[in-house]
Structure formats: structure tokens, C-alpha cells
Amino acid sequence: MPRIVSITLQNTDAARPIIEAITEDNPGAVVHSYPGIVKIDREGSLTVKRASVESRLGRDWDPQEIHLSIVSMAGNVDEDDDYFGLAWAN
């Protein structure tokens, strides 16, 4: 049975394009919006794609920039030049 992974981001102008990209690229993701944060849960895994965020920002985006907006996360991190991912090891 897959476990839930989660990422919580600040609810800021800088994070909103990331949040939009996550929800579009990860079908089944559940978004919980709170006054200062947005928590996104998904069963199995969650991926933030560089190209998806760049298309919303209109500029180059390094997946390492996500760390400026992260409040918390649950899952094992997998980072690359093209994505930031969360999943639990089997």
C-alpha cells in the first residue's frame, strides 16, 4: 500500500507558481490551503518539474530554489537538475 508524501510551502508570490506546477503535474494531489502555508499531499510520490515551474515564472528556475519556500515535507528527497521529488522507499 503506497504511503502519503507531503510538502508544505509558504503561501507567497514566490511559491505560488511552484504550487500550481505541483498540482498540475501530480494528478490526485490534495491541496490544503491555510493563511500562511499550502500543504500538498499525494499517495506514492510527488514531483516538481523544472520546466513546469519555468513556464509559469517566465524565467529559468533551479529546483534548489524550492528550499527557500519549504516549511516541511514528508518523504525521501530525490533532487536533480530537472526536478525535485518526494517518495517513500519500499
C-alpha positions in Angstrom: 0.0 0.0 0.0 1.5 3.4 -1.0 2.2 5.9 1.7 1.3 9.6 1.6 4.1 12.0 0.8 3.6 15.7 1.6 5.2 19.1 1.0 4.2 22.3 2.8 5.2 25.6 1.2 4.9 29.2 2.3 1.8 30.9 0.7 3.8 33.6 -1.0 4.1 35.1 -4.5 7.4 33.2 -5.0 5.8 29.8 -4.1 2.5 30.1 -6.0 4.0 29.1 -9.4 5.6 26.1 -7.7 2.3 25.1 -6.1 0.5 25.5 -9.4 3.1 23.3 -11.2 2.8 20.6 -8.4 -0.9 20.4 -8.7 -0.9 20.2 -12.4 1.9 17.6 -12.7 0.7 15.3 -9.9 -2.9 14.1 -10.5 -4.6 13.1 -7.3 -2.6 15.6 -5.2 -4.7 17.0 -2.4 -4.2 20.7 -1.7 -4.9 22.2 1.8 -4.7 26.0 1.8 -4.1 27.8 5.1 -3.5 31.5 5.8 0.3 31.3 5.6 1.0 27.9 4.0 -0.2 25.4 1.4 0.2 21.7 2.2 0.1 19.2 -0.7 -0.4 15.5 -0.1 -0.2 12.7 -2.6 -0.2 9.0 -2.4 3.1 7.4 -3.6 5.2 10.2 -4.9 5.2 13.9 -5.8 7.4 15.6 -8.4 8.2 19.3 -9.0 9.3 19.6 -12.6 11.7 22.4 -13.5 10.1 23.0 -16.9 6.6 23.4 -15.4 7.7 26.0 -12.9 9.8 27.8 -15.5 6.7 28.1 -17.8 4.8 29.8 -15.0 7.6 32.1 -13.9 8.8 33.1 -17.4 12.4 32.6 -16.4 15.0 29.9 -15.6 14.3 28.1 -12.3 16.7 25.9 -10.4 14.9 23.2 -8.4 17.1 24.1 -5.5 15.1 27.3 -5.2 12.2 25.3 -3.7 14.1 25.2 -0.4 13.5 28.9 0.0 9.8 28.2 0.3 9.6 24.8 2.0 8.1 24.8 5.5 8.1 21.0 5.9 8.0 17.7 3.9 7.4 14.0 4.4 9.1 11.5 2.2 12.6 10.8 0.9 14.0 13.6 -1.3 15.3 12.9 -4.8 16.8 16.0 -6.4 18.2 16.5 -9.9 18.8 19.5 -12.3 15.3 18.9 -13.8 13.1 18.0 -10.8 12.6 17.8 -7.0 10.8 14.6 -5.9 9.4 13.1 -2.8 8.7 9.4 -2.3 9.0 6.7 0.4 11.5 3.9 -0.2 10.0 0.4 -0.5 
